[in-house]
């Protein structure tokens, strides 16, 4: 009989483009040939309110059983008030002001959502049925309360998808997650280093996430030139800053280069002269846009992996990343994939360099493409997972 593996994650749906959700699905698909896999998740695809907009129940998708449970505590104005209070406390930490109690922090996580009492109850009821349980992403209620309710975590693994964001400084995380001991799965060396810095722990294994080889070949960039971004289009992802800086660059330099953004819109529509919002694209459309781009820009300062960046690198597209994000800086420098900027001046200089020296031809065997294939090919990640979880 196959081993039984549960993967606990806050959302799982084709409309969801978030990193931890995509990671959970990719791990489920990789483990399906080795085990009977169940994804335990909630009946929402809306990360703003966690509204129950999907039918609860069980479905089999690509050989993986997905169980969706109703959200019982969503995100409301109460949580936003707590979040503002937390940000104020963290900003004053240097002055050694009073911090939140553990009770306050638990309340914050519960109301941050998506909190699902039925999911937690079913996980507890079926715990003994699973050989392995993977909790994916540290931040949300299913992982936090789902692991806390178990007295014995010896068969459970945590995949934190940790990045250096303000909320990661809360002491409640390492207090809860030290119970996993060395059973942590990190996506990159830089994420593991963040764990050492933020949680005083770097135990576990660096596994990564599978990056599929692009279905389109690497090719010369299209003319007129354009730069590309894909993902959630959100101020918190640095997208407003990207749009403002790109617009300023075009004005100062009289550039005809265009910025194209694809994905889910979570801020005002950025469309304007030289800036195009493409909406949600299919996988093939995304790859076509990447392959034809003069460069790919990732403005986010808080990433634990970045699939889109690695897909651009696999196509040998020059990449520009914000220097505040250790993970993406690590990818770009180790893969010799492009430029790191830490100011608008450096951003402008990188744009100019890429525009003046476009690659006339690109190769699947470039250093950047080799970096991705060597570290993150699906078979490489599958072998690592099987070995660590002892499923081989």
C-alpha positions as CSV (number, residue, x, y, z in Angstrom):
1,X,0.0,0.0,0.0
2,X,1.2,3.5,-0.8
3,X,2.3,5.8,1.9
4,X,-0.2,8.5,2.7
5,X,0.9,12.1,2.6
6,X,-1.2,15.2,3.7
7,X,-0.2,18.6,2.5
8,X,-1.8,21.5,4.5
9,X,-1.9,24.8,2.8
10,X,-4.2,27.9,3.0
11,X,-5.4,27.9,-0.6
12,X,-5.3,25.6,-3.6
13,X,-7.0,26.5,-6.9
14,X,-6.1,27.1,-10.5
15,X,-6.9,30.8,-10.1
16,X,-4.4,31.2,-7.3
17,X,-1.0,32.4,-8.4
18,X,0.6,32.8,-4.9
19,X,4.0,31.2,-4.4
20,X,3.2,28.9,-1.4
21,X,0.1,27.7,-3.1
22,X,1.9,26.9,-6.3
23,X,4.6,25.2,-4.2
24,X,2.0,23.0,-2.4
25,X,0.5,21.9,-5.7
26,X,3.9,21.2,-7.3
27,X,4.9,19.1,-4.3
28,X,1.6,17.2,-4.4
29,X,2.2,16.4,-8.1
30,X,5.7,15.3,-7.5
31,X,4.8,13.0,-4.6
32,X,1.7,11.5,-6.3
33,X,3.7,8.6,-7.9
34,X,5.2,7.8,-4.6
35,X,2.3,8.2,-2.2
36,X,-1.4,8.7,-1.8
37,X,-1.5,12.5,-1.6
38,X,-4.3,14.6,0.0
39,X,-4.2,18.4,-0.1
40,X,-6.1,19.9,2.9
41,X,-7.1,23.5,2.2
42,X,-9.9,26.0,2.5
43,X,-12.8,26.9,0.2
44,X,-11.4,30.3,-0.8
45,X,-9.3,31.8,-3.5
46,X,-9.6,35.3,-2.2
47,X,-6.5,36.3,-0.1
48,X,-8.0,39.7,0.7
49,X,-11.1,38.7,2.7
50,X,-10.8,34.9,2.6
51,X,-14.5,34.8,1.5
52,X,-15.8,31.3,0.9
53,X,-16.1,31.5,-2.9
54,X,-15.3,27.8,-3.7
55,X,-17.5,24.8,-2.9
56,X,-16.3,22.8,0.1
57,X,-15.8,19.1,-0.4
58,X,-13.5,16.6,-2.0
59,X,-12.3,16.5,-5.6
60,X,-9.6,14.6,-7.4
61,X,-7.5,16.8,-9.6
62,X,-4.6,15.3,-11.7
63,X,-4.5,12.3,-9.5
64,X,-4.4,14.3,-6.3
65,X,-7.2,14.4,-3.7
66,X,-8.1,18.0,-2.7
67,X,-10.2,18.6,0.3
68,X,-11.6,22.1,0.8
69,X,-13.1,23.2,4.1
70,X,-15.1,26.4,4.8
71,X,-13.4,29.4,6.3
72,X,-14.8,30.2,9.7
73,X,-12.7,33.3,10.5
74,X,-11.9,35.6,7.5
75,X,-10.0,38.8,7.4
76,X,-12.0,41.8,8.6
77,X,-11.4,45.4,9.7
78,X,-10.6,44.0,13.2
79,X,-7.5,42.2,11.8
80,X,-6.4,45.4,9.9
81,X,-6.6,47.3,13.1
82,X,-4.4,44.7,14.8
83,X,-2.0,44.8,11.9
84,X,-1.6,48.6,12.2
85,X,-1.0,48.2,15.9
86,X,1.6,45.5,15.2
87,X,3.5,47.6,12.7
88,X,3.6,50.4,15.2
89,X,5.0,48.1,17.9
90,X,7.6,46.7,15.6
91,X,8.8,50.1,14.5
92,X,9.2,51.1,18.2
93,X,11.0,47.9,19.2
94,X,14.3,49.7,19.4
95,X,12.8,51.8,22.2
96,X,12.0,48.5,24.1
97,X,8.3,49.3,24.3
98,X,5.8,46.7,25.4
99,X,5.3,43.9,22.9
100,X,2.3,41.8,22.3
101,X,1.6,38.9,24.6
102,X,1.5,35.3,23.2
103,X,-2.3,35.6,23.4
104,X,-2.4,38.7,21.3
105,X,-0.2,37.0,18.7
106,X,-2.4,33.9,18.5
107,X,-5.4,36.2,18.1
108,X,-3.5,38.0,15.2
109,X,-2.8,34.7,13.4
110,X,-6.4,33.5,13.8
111,X,-8.0,36.7,12.5
112,X,-5.4,37.1,9.7
113,X,-7.1,34.0,8.3
114,X,-8.0,31.8,6.6
115,X,-9.0,30.1,9.9
116,X,-11.0,26.9,9.4
117,X,-12.2,25.0,12.4
118,X,-13.5,22.1,10.1
119,X,-10.1,21.8,8.5
120,X,-8.3,21.7,11.9
121,X,-10.9,19.2,13.3
122,X,-10.5,16.8,10.3
123,X,-6.7,17.0,10.4
124,X,-6.8,16.0,14.0
125,X,-9.2,13.2,13.4
126,X,-7.2,11.7,10.5
127,X,-3.7,12.5,11.9
128,X,-2.9,8.8,12.6
129,X,-3.9,7.8,9.0
130,X,-1.1,9.9,7.4
131,X,2.5,8.7,7.2
132,X,3.8,12.2,6.5
133,X,2.2,15.6,6.9
134,X,3.7,18.7,5.2
135,X,2.7,22.1,6.4
136,X,3.4,24.7,3.8
137,X,4.1,28.3,4.6
138,X,4.6,29.5,8.2
139,X,2.3,32.5,8.1
140,X,-1.2,31.3,8.1
141,X,-3.7,29.6,10.5
142,X,-3.8,26.1,8.9
143,X,-0.1,25.6,9.5
144,X,0.2,27.4,12.8
145,X,-2.9,26.0,14.6
146,X,-2.8,22.7,12.7
147,X,0.7,22.0,14.0
148,X,0.1,23.4,17.5
149,X,-2.9,21.0,18.1
150,X,-0.7,17.9,17.7
151,X,1.3,16.7,20.7
152,X,3.7,14.7,18.4
153,X,5.1,16.2,15.2
154,X,7.6,13.4,14.5
155,X,6.1,12.7,11.1
156,X,5.4,16.3,10.2
157,X,7.5,18.7,8.1
158,X,7.3,22.5,7.9
159,X,8.0,24.3,4.6
160,X,8.2,27.9,5.9
161,X,8.6,29.9,2.7
162,X,10.1,32.5,5.0
163,X,11.2,36.0,3.9
164,X,12.3,38.9,5.9
165,X,9.0,40.7,6.3
166,X,8.0,42.7,9.5
167,X,5.5,40.1,10.7
168,X,8.2,37.4,10.6
169,X,9.8,39.1,13.7
170,X,6.9,38.0,15.9
171,X,8.4,35.6,18.6
172,X,5.3,33.3,18.3
173,X,6.7,31.7,15.2
174,X,10.0,30.2,16.5
175,X,8.2,29.4,19.8
176,X,5.7,27.2,17.9
177,X,7.9,25.9,15.1
178,X,10.9,24.7,17.1
179,X,8.8,21.6,17.7
180,X,9.6,20.5,14.1
181,X,13.3,20.3,15.2
182,X,15.3,19.5,12.0
183,X,12.2,18.7,9.9
184,X,12.2,21.9,8.0
185,X,12.3,22.3,4.2
186,X,13.9,25.5,2.8
187,X,13.6,26.6,-0.8
188,X,17.0,28.3,-1.0
189,X,20.2,28.9,0.9
190,X,19.2,32.5,1.4
191,X,15.8,31.5,2.9
192,X,17.7,29.2,5.3
193,X,20.0,32.1,6.2
194,X,16.9,34.2,6.9
195,X,15.7,31.5,9.3
196,X,19.0,31.6,11.1
197,X,18.7,35.4,11.5
198,X,15.0,35.8,12.3
199,X,14.2,32.6,14.2
200,X,17.8,31.6,15.4
201,X,17.4,28.3,13.6
202,X,18.7,27.0,10.4
203,X,18.0,23.3,10.9
204,X,16.6,21.3,8.1
205,X,17.2,20.7,4.4
206,X,17.4,23.0,1.3
207,X,15.2,21.3,-1.3
208,X,13.8,24.0,-3.6
209,X,10.8,24.0,-5.9
210,X,10.5,22.4,-9.3
211,X,10.8,24.8,-12.3
212,X,9.5,23.2,-15.5
213,X,11.5,23.7,-18.7
214,X,9.8,26.4,-20.8
215,X,7.8,25.1,-23.7
216,X,9.0,27.9,-25.9
217,X,12.6,28.2,-27.0
218,X,14.9,31.0,-25.9
219,X,15.0,33.6,-28.7
220,X,16.0,37.2,-29.5
221,X,13.9,39.9,-27.8
222,X,11.1,41.5,-29.7
223,X,11.2,45.0,-31.1
224,X,10.2,47.6,-29.9
225,X,11.6,46.5,-26.6
226,X,9.6,45.7,-23.5
227,X,10.3,44.7,-19.9
228,X,8.0,42.2,-18.2
229,X,6.7,41.4,-14.8
230,X,4.2,38.7,-13.8
231,X,2.6,37.8,-10.5
232,X,0.4,39.6,-8.1
233,X,0.3,43.3,-9.1
234,X,0.4,44.8,-5.6
235,X,2.0,47.7,-3.8
236,X,3.3,45.2,-1.2
237,X,5.1,43.5,-4.1
238,X,6.8,46.7,-5.1
239,X,4.7,47.1,-8.2
240,X,3.7,50.7,-7.6
241,X,7.3,51.7,-7.1
242,X,8.2,49.7,-10.3
243,X,5.5,51.6,-12.3
244,X,6.6,55.0,-11.0
245,X,10.3,54.4,-11.6
246,X,9.7,53.0,-15.1
247,X,7.5,55.9,-16.0
248,X,10.1,58.4,-14.7
249,X,12.8,56.6,-16.7
250,X,10.8,56.9,-19.9
251,X,10.3,60.6,-19.3
252,X,13.9,61.4,-18.5
253,X,15.4,59.4,-21.3
254,X,12.7,59.7,-24.0
255,X,12.7,55.9,-24.1
256,X,10.2,54.0,-26.2
257,X,10.6,50.9,-24.1
258,X,7.4,49.5,-22.6
259,X,6.6,47.8,-19.3
260,X,4.1,44.9,-19.4
261,X,2.5,43.5,-16.3
262,X,0.6,40.3,-16.1
263,X,-1.3,38.7,-13.2
264,X,-3.9,39.4,-10.6
265,X,-4.5,43.1,-10.0
266,X,-4.4,44.1,-6.3
267,X,-3.9,47.9,-6.7
268,X,-5.1,50.6,-9.1
269,X,-4.8,49.7,-12.8
270,X,-1.3,50.9,-13.7
271,X,-2.0,51.2,-17.4
272,X,-0.7,54.4,-19.1
273,X,1.7,55.6,-21.7
274,X,4.3,52.9,-22.1
275,X,2.8,50.7,-19.4
276,X,0.4,47.9,-20.2
277,X,-1.6,45.7,-17.9
278,X,-2.2,42.3,-19.6
279,X,-4.4,40.6,-17.0
280,X,-4.2,36.9,-16.3
281,X,-2.4,34.9,-19.0
282,X,-2.2,31.2,-19.7
283,X,1.1,29.4,-19.0
284,X,1.9,29.4,-22.7
285,X,1.1,33.1,-23.0
286,X,3.3,33.9,-20.0
287,X,6.2,32.0,-21.5
288,X,5.7,33.8,-24.9
289,X,5.8,37.2,-23.1
290,X,8.9,36.1,-21.2
291,X,10.7,34.8,-24.2
292,X,10.1,38.0,-26.2
293,X,11.0,40.4,-23.4
294,X,14.2,42.5,-23.4
295,X,14.3,42.0,-19.6
296,X,12.3,40.7,-16.7
297,X,11.9,42.9,-13.6
298,X,11.1,41.6,-10.1
299,X,10.6,44.5,-7.7
300,X,9.5,42.5,-4.6
301,X,11.7,42.8,-1.5
302,X,10.0,39.8,0.1
303,X,10.4,36.5,-1.7
304,X,11.3,33.1,-0.5
305,X,11.9,31.6,-4.0
306,X,10.3,33.3,-7.1
307,X,9.2,30.9,-9.8
308,X,8.8,33.7,-12.4
309,X,12.4,34.9,-11.9
310,X,13.7,31.3,-12.5
311,X,11.5,30.9,-15.5
312,X,13.0,34.0,-17.0
313,X,16.5,32.8,-16.2
314,X,15.7,29.5,-17.9
315,X,15.0,31.5,-21.0
316,X,18.2,33.5,-20.6
317,X,16.2,36.7,-20.3
318,X,18.2,39.4,-18.4
319,X,16.7,40.0,-15.0
320,X,16.6,43.0,-12.7
321,X,15.9,42.5,-9.0
322,X,15.6,44.7,-5.9
323,X,18.7,44.4,-3.8
324,X,16.7,44.2,-0.5
325,X,15.6,40.7,-1.3
326,X,18.4,38.2,-0.4
327,X,16.7,35.3,-2.2
328,X,16.4,36.9,-5.6
329,X,19.8,38.6,-5.4
330,X,21.3,35.1,-4.7
331,X,19.6,33.7,-7.8
332,X,20.7,36.5,-10.1
333,X,24.3,36.6,-8.8
334,X,24.9,32.8,-8.7
335,X,23.3,32.4,-12.1
336,X,25.0,35.4,-13.7
337,X,21.5,36.4,-14.8
338,X,21.3,40.2,-14.7
339,X,21.4,43.2,-12.4
340,X,20.7,44.1,-8.8
341,X,19.5,47.6,-8.0
342,X,19.2,49.4,-4.7
343,X,18.1,52.9,-5.8
344,X,16.3,54.5,-8.7
345,X,19.6,55.6,-10.2
346,X,20.8,52.0,-10.2
347,X,17.5,50.9,-11.7
348,X,17.9,53.4,-14.5
349,X,21.4,52.3,-15.1
350,X,20.4,48.7,-15.4
351,X,17.6,49.5,-17.8
352,X,19.9,51.5,-20.0
353,X,22.6,48.7,-20.0
354,X,20.0,46.1,-21.0
355,X,18.5,48.3,-23.7
356,X,21.9,49.2,-25.2
357,X,23.2,45.7,-25.2
358,X,20.3,43.4,-25.9
359,X,21.1,39.7,-26.5
360,X,20.9,39.1,-30.2
361,X,20.5,35.4,-29.4
362,X,19.7,33.4,-26.3
363,X,20.6,29.9,-25.5
364,X,19.0,27.1,-23.3
365,X,22.6,26.4,-22.3
366,X,23.4,29.8,-20.9
367,X,24.8,30.0,-17.4
368,X,21.5,31.2,-16.0
369,X,19.6,28.4,-17.7
370,X,22.1,25.8,-16.5
371,X,21.7,27.2,-12.9
372,X,18.0,26.6,-13.0
373,X,18.2,23.1,-14.6
374,X,21.0,22.0,-12.2
375,X,19.2,23.0,-9.1
376,X,15.4,23.0,-9.8
377,X,14.6,20.5,-12.5
378,X,11.5,18.5,-11.4
379,X,13.4,15.2,-11.2
380,X,16.0,16.8,-9.0
381,X,13.4,18.2,-6.5
382,X,11.4,14.9,-6.6
383,X,14.5,12.9,-5.7
384,X,15.4,15.3,-2.8
385,X,11.8,15.1,-1.4
386,X,11.6,11.3,-1.7
387,X,14.9,10.9,0.1
388,X,14.2,13.4,2.9
389,X,10.6,12.1,3.5
390,X,11.8,8.5,3.1
391,X,9.3,7.7,0.5
392,X,11.6,6.2,-2.1
